[in-house]
């Protein structure tokens, strides 16, 4: 069952990683407008902050979350297909609106899927399963853009875009077959004592230790409870804030890497290769973590500092090979950081709120990355090193935030 889960996760996330570059390439090929192409990608990401928490509540309510997950992924794929069919034919505003609507379901492929991992992995194997799940993000981040490039060169931009839809759709079967929740998963038996009164409003059995049926809960109450769990449960708050700030810095690397490669070699493609190196190093680091026991809280802080070091090294790179070393160091930080973040969420999230906490966390990270990308543009115009140094500074801020939020 875990193998089916992982296969579905790889398909869904690879298709999702393909969708962004494929829409960019298709938009440019059909309309010859960078504005149209970039606005489609922005539409897919900007609505995640709204869709994530709402989707999480629905998944937490469902006794068969796999059915809702499959429907959400199918809806996301249908939205992508409509956008692809409309590029060059439908009005630009309509396509952006479709992208925004599809983006509401995007967190299903990330946090929504990861939140279901305890359904297919026994508690004693959850740390290893969590590391394997984090590796699917590395695989997708590495394979997605590369597959788009290969298909585009061989068969054109439209074929690449359709392939992304096909991969996303292929994952719905694995989602559909996820098992039903056990009765104990519907009760806040883990961590309920640390969640505030806002959760007690949502959870009718909190005062009795989970022995009485929960009262009917409103959507607003459940959303409030989920955000309260993140905001007031110390380790969740610390991990969420640290990961959000980190994503702003990671965006600096993603935006600056192509221009850094061009600056050092004269070829933009070498900059894209740096991002591939980051993904490979992250995959290798997570493969090691899958075999060892580690403290996720310390790993989260340590990996953040490693990423800061990598960005500073990249900013100072005087040759391409130094930049490659910096990319390796970045991957060694990014991969374990994601694994540690997931481990903390699995450990601390109350069962009734697990999906909401994962999808909300994913949405906040996506939004933070969008903010970082916007900030990186003007900095990269000055120089890639300027953006990378700013990214290193942001990582230090993330580490300081972790330390401040660790104080009693």
SESELUM-497032 format. One record per residue (C-alpha): residue number from 1; residue in one letter; chain; z, x, y. Coordinates in nm, 2 decimals. Example, Ala and Ser with C-alpha at 12.3 -4.5 7.8 and 13.67 -1.06 7.14 Angstrom:
BEGIN
 nugu tivex fido     c3     c1     c2
    1     A    A   0.78   1.23  -0.45
    2     S    A   0.71   1.37  -0.11
//
This chain:
BEGIN
 nugu tivex fido     c3     c1     c2
    1     X    A   0.00   0.00   0.00
    2     X    A   0.08   0.29   0.24
    3     X    A  -0.26   0.44   0.16
    4     X    A  -0.43   0.11   0.26
    5     X    A  -0.23   0.10   0.58
    6     X    A  -0.33   0.46   0.67
    7     X    A  -0.70   0.40   0.59
    8     X    A  -0.69   0.09   0.82
    9     X    A  -0.51   0.28   1.09
   10     X    A  -0.77   0.56   1.08
   11     X    A  -1.06   0.32   1.10
   12     X    A  -0.91   0.11   1.38
   13     X    A  -0.80   0.41   1.59
   14     X    A  -1.12   0.60   1.54
   15     X    A  -1.33   0.30   1.64
   16     X    A  -1.11   0.26   1.94
   17     X    A  -1.15   0.62   2.04
   18     X    A  -1.52   0.58   2.00
   19     X    A  -1.54   0.27   2.21
   20     X    A  -1.45   0.43   2.54
   21     X    A  -1.71   0.72   2.53
   22     X    A  -1.97   0.48   2.37
   23     X    A  -1.94   0.23   2.65
   24     X    A  -1.97   0.51   2.91
   25     X    A  -2.28   0.65   2.74
   26     X    A  -2.43   0.30   2.69
   27     X    A  -2.36   0.20   3.05
   28     X    A  -2.52   0.52   3.19
   29     X    A  -2.82   0.49   2.96
   30     X    A  -2.89   0.12   3.04
   31     X    A  -2.79   0.09   3.40
   32     X    A  -2.81   0.45   3.52
   33     X    A  -2.49   0.38   3.72
   34     X    A  -2.17   0.57   3.68
   35     X    A  -1.98   0.29   3.86
   36     X    A  -2.08   0.03   3.60
   37     X    A  -2.01   0.26   3.31
   38     X    A  -1.66   0.37   3.43
   39     X    A  -1.56   0.02   3.54
   40     X    A  -1.61  -0.10   3.18
   41     X    A  -1.37   0.16   3.05
   42     X    A  -1.12   0.09   3.33
   43     X    A  -1.13  -0.28   3.24
   44     X    A  -1.05  -0.20   2.88
   45     X    A  -0.74   0.00   2.98
   46     X    A  -0.60  -0.17   3.29
   47     X    A  -0.49  -0.49   3.11
   48     X    A  -0.30  -0.32   2.83
   49     X    A   0.02  -0.33   3.04
   50     X    A   0.01  -0.71   3.03
   51     X    A  -0.13  -0.75   2.68
   52     X    A   0.11  -0.51   2.50
   53     X    A   0.44  -0.69   2.56
   54     X    A   0.29  -1.04   2.49
   55     X    A   0.12  -0.92   2.17
   56     X    A   0.45  -0.76   2.06
   57     X    A   0.64  -1.08   2.10
   58     X    A   0.39  -1.27   1.90
   59     X    A   0.40  -1.01   1.62
   60     X    A   0.78  -1.01   1.62
   61     X    A   0.78  -1.39   1.58
   62     X    A   0.52  -1.39   1.29
   63     X    A   0.64  -1.40   0.93
   64     X    A   0.30  -1.26   0.84
   65     X    A   0.23  -1.01   1.12
   66     X    A  -0.07  -0.88   0.94
   67     X    A  -0.26  -1.20   0.99
   68     X    A  -0.20  -1.19   1.37
   69     X    A  -0.28  -0.82   1.38
   70     X    A  -0.61  -0.88   1.20
   71     X    A  -0.70  -1.16   1.43
   72     X    A  -0.61  -0.95   1.74
   73     X    A  -0.82  -0.66   1.61
   74     X    A  -1.11  -0.90   1.53
   75     X    A  -1.08  -1.04   1.88
   76     X    A  -1.09  -0.69   2.03
   77     X    A  -1.40  -0.61   1.83
   78     X    A  -1.57  -0.94   1.93
   79     X    A  -1.50  -0.85   2.30
   80     X    A  -1.66  -0.51   2.26
   81     X    A  -1.96  -0.67   2.09
   82     X    A  -2.01  -0.91   2.38
   83     X    A  -1.98  -0.63   2.63
   84     X    A  -2.24  -0.43   2.44
   85     X    A  -2.47  -0.72   2.42
   86     X    A  -2.44  -0.79   2.79
   87     X    A  -2.49  -0.44   2.93
   88     X    A  -2.81  -0.45   3.14
   89     X    A  -2.84  -0.83   3.09
   90     X    A  -2.52  -1.00   3.22
   91     X    A  -2.37  -0.97   3.57
   92     X    A  -2.15  -0.67   3.62
   93     X    A  -1.85  -0.88   3.72
   94     X    A  -1.87  -1.08   3.39
   95     X    A  -1.88  -0.76   3.18
   96     X    A  -1.57  -0.62   3.36
   97     X    A  -1.39  -0.95   3.30
   98     X    A  -1.48  -0.94   2.93
   99     X    A  -1.35  -0.58   2.92
  100     X    A  -1.02  -0.69   3.08
  101     X    A  -0.98  -0.97   2.83
  102     X    A  -1.06  -0.75   2.53
  103     X    A  -0.82  -0.49   2.67
  104     X    A  -0.53  -0.74   2.64
  105     X    A  -0.57  -0.70   2.26
  106     X    A  -0.61  -0.32   2.27
  107     X    A  -0.24  -0.24   2.20
  108     X    A  -0.28  -0.40   1.86
  109     X    A  -0.47  -0.09   1.74
  110     X    A  -0.19   0.14   1.85
  111     X    A   0.17   0.02   1.88
  112     X    A   0.10  -0.31   1.71
  113     X    A  -0.01  -0.14   1.40
  114     X    A   0.25   0.13   1.40
  115     X    A   0.53  -0.13   1.43
  116     X    A   0.44  -0.26   1.09
  117     X    A   0.49   0.07   0.91
  118     X    A   0.84  -0.03   0.78
  119     X    A   0.67  -0.31   0.59
  120     X    A   0.48  -0.06   0.37
  121     X    A   0.72   0.24   0.36
  122     X    A   1.07   0.24   0.22
  123     X    A   1.34   0.36   0.46
  124     X    A   1.40   0.69   0.28
  125     X    A   1.03   0.78   0.31
  126     X    A   0.98   0.65   0.67
  127     X    A   1.01   0.99   0.84
  128     X    A   0.73   1.13   0.63
  129     X    A   0.52   0.81   0.67
  130     X    A   0.58   0.82   1.04
  131     X    A   0.44   1.17   1.06
  132     X    A   0.14   1.07   0.86
  133     X    A   0.09   0.77   1.09
  134     X    A   0.10   1.00   1.40
  135     X    A  -0.17   1.21   1.23
  136     X    A  -0.41   0.92   1.24
  137     X    A  -0.40   0.93   1.62
  138     X    A  -0.50   1.30   1.60
  139     X    A  -0.78   1.23   1.35
  140     X    A  -0.91   0.95   1.57
  141     X    A  -0.89   1.15   1.88
  142     X    A  -1.08   1.43   1.72
  143     X    A  -1.34   1.23   1.53
  144     X    A  -1.41   0.94   1.77
  145     X    A  -1.58   1.13   2.06
  146     X    A  -1.76   1.36   1.81
  147     X    A  -1.90   1.07   1.61
  148     X    A  -2.02   0.91   1.93
  149     X    A  -2.20   1.23   2.02
  150     X    A  -2.37   1.27   1.68
  151     X    A  -2.48   0.90   1.66
  152     X    A  -2.60   0.90   2.02
  153     X    A  -2.82   1.21   1.96
  154     X    A  -2.95   1.07   1.63
  155     X    A  -3.00   0.70   1.70
  156     X    A  -2.91   0.63   2.06
  157     X    A  -2.63   0.50   2.27
  158     X    A  -2.65   0.14   2.14
  159     X    A  -2.61   0.25   1.78
  160     X    A  -2.30   0.45   1.88
  161     X    A  -2.15   0.15   2.05
  162     X    A  -2.22  -0.08   1.76
  163     X    A  -2.07   0.18   1.52
  164     X    A  -1.74   0.17   1.71
  165     X    A  -1.73  -0.21   1.67
  166     X    A  -1.81  -0.18   1.30
  167     X    A  -1.52   0.07   1.25
  168     X    A  -1.27  -0.15   1.43
  169     X    A  -1.38  -0.45   1.23
  170     X    A  -1.35  -0.26   0.91
  171     X    A  -0.98  -0.22   0.97
  172     X    A  -0.91  -0.59   0.97
  173     X    A  -0.89  -0.61   0.59
  174     X    A  -0.61  -0.36   0.57
  175     X    A  -0.42  -0.55   0.85
  176     X    A  -0.48  -0.88   0.68
  177     X    A  -0.32  -0.75   0.36
  178     X    A   0.00  -0.63   0.52
  179     X    A   0.30  -0.78   0.34
  180     X    A   0.52  -1.06   0.46
  181     X    A   0.84  -0.97   0.64
  182     X    A   1.16  -0.99   0.44
  183     X    A   1.42  -1.24   0.57
  184     X    A   1.64  -0.95   0.68
  185     X    A   1.36  -0.83   0.91
  186     X    A   1.40  -1.15   1.12
  187     X    A   1.76  -1.06   1.21
  188     X    A   1.88  -0.80   1.46
  189     X    A   2.10  -0.62   1.20
  190     X    A   2.01  -0.28   1.34
  191     X    A   2.11  -0.18   1.68
  192     X    A   2.20  -0.53   1.80
  193     X    A   2.53  -0.42   1.94
  194     X    A   2.36  -0.19   2.18
  195     X    A   2.13  -0.45   2.33
  196     X    A   2.24  -0.65   2.63
  197     X    A   2.32  -1.01   2.69
  198     X    A   1.96  -1.07   2.77
  199     X    A   1.89  -1.02   2.40
  200     X    A   2.17  -1.24   2.31
  201     X    A   2.00  -1.52   2.50
  202     X    A   1.70  -1.46   2.27
  203     X    A   1.90  -1.40   1.95
  204     X    A   2.12  -1.69   1.85
  205     X    A   2.29  -1.51   1.57
  206     X    A   2.39  -1.19   1.77
  207     X    A   2.75  -1.31   1.81
  208     X    A   2.79  -1.38   1.44
  209     X    A   2.65  -1.06   1.30
  210     X    A   2.32  -1.22   1.20
  211     X    A   2.47  -1.48   0.96
  212     X    A   2.35  -1.80   1.14
  213     X    A   2.00  -1.92   1.22
  214     X    A   1.86  -1.81   1.55
  215     X    A   1.82  -2.07   1.82
  216     X    A   1.47  -2.14   1.95
  217     X    A   1.36  -1.87   2.19
  218     X    A   1.14  -1.89   2.49
  219     X    A   0.86  -1.64   2.55
  220     X    A   1.04  -1.53   2.88
  221     X    A   1.36  -1.48   2.69
  222     X    A   1.20  -1.26   2.43
  223     X    A   1.01  -1.06   2.69
  224     X    A   1.34  -1.01   2.88
  225     X    A   1.51  -0.90   2.56
  226     X    A   1.24  -0.65   2.47
  227     X    A   1.24  -0.48   2.81
  228     X    A   1.63  -0.49   2.82
  229     X    A   1.63  -0.31   2.48
  230     X    A   1.41  -0.04   2.62
  231     X    A   1.59  -0.01   2.96
  232     X    A   1.95  -0.02   2.84
  233     X    A   1.94   0.15   2.50
  234     X    A   1.98   0.51   2.60
  235     X    A   1.76   0.69   2.35
  236     X    A   1.48   0.43   2.38
  237     X    A   1.49   0.45   2.76
  238     X    A   1.49   0.83   2.76
  239     X    A   1.20   0.85   2.52
  240     X    A   1.00   0.59   2.70
  241     X    A   1.04   0.74   3.04
  242     X    A   0.97   1.09   2.91
  243     X    A   0.65   0.98   2.73
  244     X    A   0.53   0.79   3.04
  245     X    A   0.56   1.09   3.27
  246     X    A   0.41   1.31   3.00
  247     X    A   0.10   1.10   2.98
  248     X    A   0.04   1.16   3.35
  249     X    A   0.04   1.53   3.28
  250     X    A  -0.18   1.49   2.97
  251     X    A  -0.44   1.31   3.18
  252     X    A  -0.46   1.62   3.40
  253     X    A  -0.56   1.82   3.10
  254     X    A  -0.81   1.57   2.98
  255     X    A  -0.98   1.55   3.32
  256     X    A  -0.97   1.92   3.39
  257     X    A  -1.08   2.05   3.05
  258     X    A  -1.45   2.00   3.09
  259     X    A  -1.46   2.16   3.43
  260     X    A  -1.24   2.45   3.31
  261     X    A  -1.48   2.51   3.03
  262     X    A  -1.78   2.51   3.27
  263     X    A  -1.59   2.74   3.51
  264     X    A  -1.52   3.00   3.23
  265     X    A  -1.85   2.98   3.04
  266     X    A  -2.10   2.79   3.25
  267     X    A  -2.12   2.51   2.99
  268     X    A  -1.94   2.18   3.02
  269     X    A  -1.96   2.14   2.64
  270     X    A  -1.71   2.42   2.59
  271     X    A  -1.46   2.22   2.79
  272     X    A  -1.50   1.93   2.56
  273     X    A  -1.44   2.17   2.27
  274     X    A  -1.10   2.25   2.42
  275     X    A  -1.00   1.89   2.37
  276     X    A  -1.11   1.91   2.01
  277     X    A  -0.89   2.22   1.97
  278     X    A  -0.60   2.02   2.10
  279     X    A  -0.66   1.75   1.85
  280     X    A  -0.69   1.99   1.56
  281     X    A  -0.38   2.17   1.65
  282     X    A  -0.19   1.85   1.69
  283     X    A  -0.31   1.74   1.34
  284     X    A  -0.20   2.06   1.19
  285     X    A   0.14   2.05   1.36
  286     X    A   0.20   1.69   1.23
  287     X    A   0.10   1.79   0.88
  288     X    A   0.39   2.04   0.89
  289     X    A   0.63   1.78   1.03
  290     X    A   0.54   1.55   0.74
  291     X    A   0.70   1.80   0.50
  292     X    A   1.02   1.89   0.69
  293     X    A   1.33   1.71   0.84
  294     X    A   1.38   1.73   1.21
  295     X    A   1.58   1.58   1.50
  296     X    A   1.33   1.36   1.69
  297     X    A   1.53   1.37   2.01
  298     X    A   1.53   1.75   2.03
  299     X    A   1.17   1.75   1.92
  300     X    A   1.07   1.52   2.20
  301     X    A   1.23   1.75   2.46
  302     X    A   1.10   2.07   2.30
  303     X    A   0.75   1.95   2.26
  304     X    A   0.74   1.84   2.62
  305     X    A   0.83   2.19   2.73
  306     X    A   0.56   2.33   2.50
  307     X    A   0.30   2.12   2.67
  308     X    A   0.42   2.24   3.01
  309     X    A   0.37   2.60   2.89
  310     X    A   0.02   2.52   2.76
  311     X    A  -0.09   2.37   3.09
  312     X    A   0.04   2.67   3.29
  313     X    A  -0.14   2.90   3.05
  314     X    A  -0.46   2.71   3.08
  315     X    A  -0.43   2.72   3.46
  316     X    A  -0.40   3.10   3.45
  317     X    A  -0.68   3.15   3.20
  318     X    A  -0.92   3.42   3.30
  319     X    A  -1.13   3.39   2.99
  320     X    A  -1.24   3.11   2.76
  321     X    A  -1.04   3.25   2.47
  322     X    A  -0.72   3.23   2.67
  323     X    A  -0.80   2.87   2.74
  324     X    A  -0.85   2.81   2.36
  325     X    A  -0.50   2.96   2.30
  326     X    A  -0.37   2.72   2.56
  327     X    A  -0.54   2.43   2.39
  328     X    A  -0.38   2.53   2.06
  329     X    A  -0.03   2.54   2.23
  330     X    A  -0.10   2.20   2.39
  331     X    A  -0.18   2.05   2.05
  332     X    A   0.13   2.20   1.89
  333     X    A   0.32   2.02   2.16
  334     X    A   0.13   1.69   2.17
  335     X    A   0.12   1.62   1.80
  336     X    A   0.50   1.65   1.74
  337     X    A   0.58   1.47   2.06
  338     X    A   0.41   1.16   1.94
  339     X    A   0.57   1.19   1.59
  340     X    A   0.91   1.22   1.76
  341     X    A   0.85   0.93   1.99
  342     X    A   0.76   0.70   1.69
  343     X    A   1.06   0.82   1.50
  344     X    A   1.29   0.73   1.78
  345     X    A   1.14   0.39   1.82
  346     X    A   1.16   0.32   1.44
  347     X    A   1.52   0.44   1.44
  348     X    A   1.64   0.25   1.75
  349     X    A   1.43  -0.07   1.78
  350     X    A   1.62  -0.39   1.66
  351     X    A   1.42  -0.54   1.38
  352     X    A   1.34  -0.86   1.57
  353     X    A   1.20  -0.66   1.87
  354     X    A   1.02  -0.38   1.68
  355     X    A   0.66  -0.49   1.75
  356     X    A   0.73  -0.56   2.12
  357     X    A   0.90  -0.23   2.18
  358     X    A   0.60  -0.04   2.02
  359     X    A   0.33  -0.24   2.20
  360     X    A   0.52  -0.22   2.53
  361     X    A   0.56   0.15   2.49
  362     X    A   0.19   0.19   2.41
  363     X    A   0.10  -0.02   2.71
  364     X    A   0.31   0.19   2.94
  365     X    A   0.16   0.51   2.81
  366     X    A  -0.19   0.38   2.86
  367     X    A  -0.11   0.27   3.22
  368     X    A   0.05   0.61   3.29
  369     X    A  -0.26   0.79   3.16
  370     X    A  -0.47   0.58   3.39
  371     X    A  -0.25   0.67   3.69
  372     X    A  -0.28   1.04   3.59
  373     X    A  -0.65   1.02   3.56
  374     X    A  -0.68   0.88   3.91
  375     X    A  -0.45   1.15   4.05
  376     X    A  -0.64   1.42   3.86
  377     X    A  -0.98   1.34   4.02
  378     X    A  -0.90   1.48   4.37
  379     X    A  -0.71   1.78   4.23
  380     X    A  -1.00   1.88   4.00
  381     X    A  -1.22   1.87   4.30
  382     X    A  -1.01   2.15   4.44
  383     X    A  -1.02   2.34   4.11
  384     X    A  -0.94   2.28   3.75
  385     X    A  -0.64   2.52   3.78
  386     X    A  -0.49   2.31   4.05
  387     X    A  -0.49   2.00   3.83
  388     X    A  -0.36   2.20   3.54
  389     X    A  -0.07   2.34   3.74
  390     X    A   0.01   2.00   3.87
  391     X    A   0.01   1.88   3.51
  392     X    A   0.25   2.16   3.41
  393     X    A   0.48   2.06   3.70
  394     X    A   0.47   1.70   3.58
  395     X    A   0.57   1.80   3.23
  396     X    A   0.87   1.99   3.38
  397     X    A   0.96   1.66   3.56
  398     X    A   0.94   1.48   3.23
  399     X    A   1.18   1.73   3.07
  400     X    A   1.42   1.69   3.37
  401     X    A   1.40   1.32   3.34
  402     X    A   1.49   1.35   2.97
  403     X    A   1.79   1.57   3.06
  404     X    A   1.91   1.33   3.34
  405     X    A   1.88   1.03   3.11
  406     X    A   2.08   1.21   2.84
  407     X    A   2.39   1.23   3.07
  408     X    A   2.66   0.98   2.98
//
